[in-house]
Amino acid sequence: MECADAYPVAPRRTIILQVCYSESVNKPFYASGFLYHSPSQQILLQQFGTESNTKLALFSGVSHNGESPLIVFQRCVEKALGTIIPASSIRPVYDYIHDKQGEQYVFYVDVVDASPKEYKSKNKTEWFLIEKIDKYAMTEQTRHDIMIGGRVIRATH
């Protein structure tokens, strides 16, 4: 436990303030994002639900044992797609505090292959044109994260 220094209150009395950092430092956070293929301007997302009621979702995971947000995102994408994602290809989008889930970090993977790659995935995945993503069902937060991601991509490419 890390503690702040003692502060004198009166000539013969001292109050020791203790601030415990372990709970906030080790609090789990979420990292999520998508793969972006710049030549075709497509993003790879997961699809959940039935054929008649499919929702698109970002790749996402929760932190374990002091992992960094980038490592959490890298791990969840590698696990979902069964492939190695070089850390050097991961780009930050933004971070925010979610009302119920706490800290959230959003990333994208910059895919530079000549054509969008097909991945063997436990979940159904598909490439979508980033400019037409509004037509598909997803949560409002997912839609917002993709919209901000698109702005970051346009600003950096």
Secondary structure per residue as TSV (DSSP state, phi and psi in degrees):
chain	resnum	aa	ss	phi	psi
A	1	M	-	360.0	131.9
A	2	E	-	-95.4	138.5
A	3	C	-	-129.0	151.1
A	4	A	-	-75.8	164.0
A	5	D	-	-67.2	161.9
A	6	A	E	-75.8	141.1
A	7	Y	E	-116.2	123.8
A	8	P	E	-68.8	136.9
A	9	V	E	-108.7	-44.6
A	10	A	E	-135.2	167.6
A	11	P	T	-53.2	-34.6
A	12	R	T	-118.0	4.6
A	13	R	E	-122.2	142.4
A	14	T	E	-131.9	135.2
A	15	I	E	-105.7	130.7
A	16	I	E	-103.0	119.0
A	17	L	-	-90.5	128.6
A	18	Q	-	-114.2	126.3
A	19	V	-	-119.6	119.4
A	20	C	-	-97.5	122.0
A	21	Y	-	-97.0	-11.9
A	22	S	H	-62.1	-35.9
A	23	E	H	-68.0	-44.5
A	24	S	H	-75.8	-33.0
A	25	V	H	-68.8	-39.5
A	26	N	T	-94.3	9.4
A	27	K	-	-66.7	131.1
A	28	P	-	-64.9	149.9
A	29	F	-	-133.4	169.9
A	30	Y	E	-115.1	144.0
A	31	A	E	-127.0	137.1
A	32	S	E	-148.3	172.2
A	33	G	E	162.6	-161.7
A	34	F	E	-146.5	169.4
A	35	L	E	-97.1	140.9
A	36	Y	E	-123.6	124.2
A	37	H	E	-103.0	102.4
A	38	S	T	-64.5	-39.5
A	39	P	T	-59.3	-35.0
A	40	S	T	-103.2	-4.9
A	41	Q	T	54.6	46.0
A	42	Q	E	-116.5	152.9
A	43	I	E	-119.3	145.9
A	44	L	E	-98.8	124.6
A	45	L	E	-128.2	162.5
A	46	Q	E	-90.4	154.1
A	47	Q	E	-122.5	129.1
A	48	F	E	-124.0	151.3
A	49	G	E	111.9	-165.6
A	50	T	E	-94.1	171.2
A	51	E	T	-59.4	-36.1
A	52	S	T	-85.1	-14.8
A	53	N	E	-139.1	70.5
A	54	T	E	-98.4	136.7
A	55	K	E	-119.8	140.6
A	56	L	E	-84.2	147.3
A	57	A	E	-144.3	152.0
A	58	L	-	-75.4	160.7
A	59	F	E	-74.7	132.7
A	60	S	E	-148.8	156.0
A	61	G	E	-157.4	165.9
A	62	V	E	-110.5	149.8
A	63	S	-	-71.9	152.4
A	64	H	-	-138.0	137.2
A	65	N	T	49.7	46.5
A	66	G	T	74.8	19.8
A	67	E	-	-63.3	151.6
A	68	S	-	-79.7	158.6
A	69	P	H	-56.6	-41.3
A	70	L	H	-61.0	-43.5
A	71	I	H	-66.1	-38.6
A	72	V	H	-61.3	-47.1
A	73	F	H	-63.3	-45.8
A	74	Q	H	-58.0	-46.2
A	75	R	H	-61.4	-45.2
A	76	C	H	-68.8	-35.7
A	77	V	H	-69.5	-45.0
A	78	E	H	-60.4	-41.1
A	79	K	H	-66.6	-44.0
A	80	A	H	-67.4	-36.9
A	81	L	H	-102.8	-10.0
A	82	G	T	65.0	37.5
A	83	T	S	-143.5	162.6
A	84	I	-	-87.5	131.0
A	85	I	-	-112.5	113.9
A	86	P	-	-64.6	133.2
A	87	A	G	-58.1	-30.1
A	88	S	G	-67.4	-15.8
A	89	S	G	-95.1	-0.7
A	90	I	E	-92.9	128.8
A	91	R	E	-118.7	137.5
A	92	P	E	-75.5	146.5
A	93	V	E	-106.3	-64.8
A	94	Y	E	-170.7	175.5
A	95	D	E	-137.1	158.0
A	96	Y	E	-159.7	170.4
A	97	I	E	-105.5	118.2
A	98	H	E	-84.5	140.8
A	99	D	T	-53.6	-41.3
A	100	K	T	-105.5	-32.4
A	101	Q	T	-99.2	-8.4
A	102	G	E	83.8	-144.3
A	103	E	E	-65.9	134.4
A	104	Q	E	-129.9	136.4
A	105	Y	E	-124.1	132.3
A	106	V	E	-116.4	135.3
A	107	F	E	-134.4	169.1
A	108	Y	E	-138.4	154.3
A	109	V	E	-101.8	125.1
A	110	D	E	-84.6	105.4
A	111	V	E	-92.5	122.9
A	112	V	-	-108.9	6.4
A	113	D	S	-58.3	157.6
A	114	A	S	-62.3	-35.7
A	115	S	S	-135.5	154.9
A	116	P	-	-59.1	131.6
A	117	K	-	-84.9	145.9
A	118	E	-	-91.2	135.2
A	119	Y	-	-115.9	144.3
A	120	K	-	-80.9	116.0
A	121	S	-	-129.5	148.9
A	122	K	S	-66.0	-37.1
A	123	N	S	-103.2	156.2
A	124	K	E	-69.5	132.2
A	125	T	E	-126.2	154.9
A	126	E	E	-155.5	149.3
A	127	W	E	-87.1	136.4
A	128	F	E	-131.2	143.0
A	129	L	E	-64.7	127.5
A	130	I	G	-62.6	-31.4
A	131	E	G	-74.8	-14.8
A	132	K	G	-111.5	15.2
A	133	I	G	-67.6	-23.6
A	134	D	G	-61.6	-20.4
A	135	K	G	-76.2	-11.7
A	136	Y	S	-105.0	153.6
A	137	A	-	-76.6	133.6
A	138	M	-	-168.7	168.3
A	139	T	-	-70.1	157.9
A	140	E	H	-62.4	-35.1
A	141	Q	H	-67.2	-40.9
A	142	T	H	-61.8	-44.4
A	143	R	H	-59.4	-44.5
A	144	H	H	-64.3	-44.7
A	145	D	H	-60.5	-40.6
A	146	I	H	-67.8	-40.6
A	147	M	H	-61.5	-46.1
A	148	I	H	-65.2	-41.0
A	149	G	H	-57.7	-42.8
A	150	G	H	-60.8	-39.7
A	151	R	H	-65.6	-42.7
A	152	V	H	-63.4	-43.5
A	153	I	H	-61.1	-47.6
A	154	R	H	-61.3	-35.0
A	155	A	H	-74.0	-23.2
A	156	T	H	-108.7	-9.0
A	157	H	-	-104.6	360.0
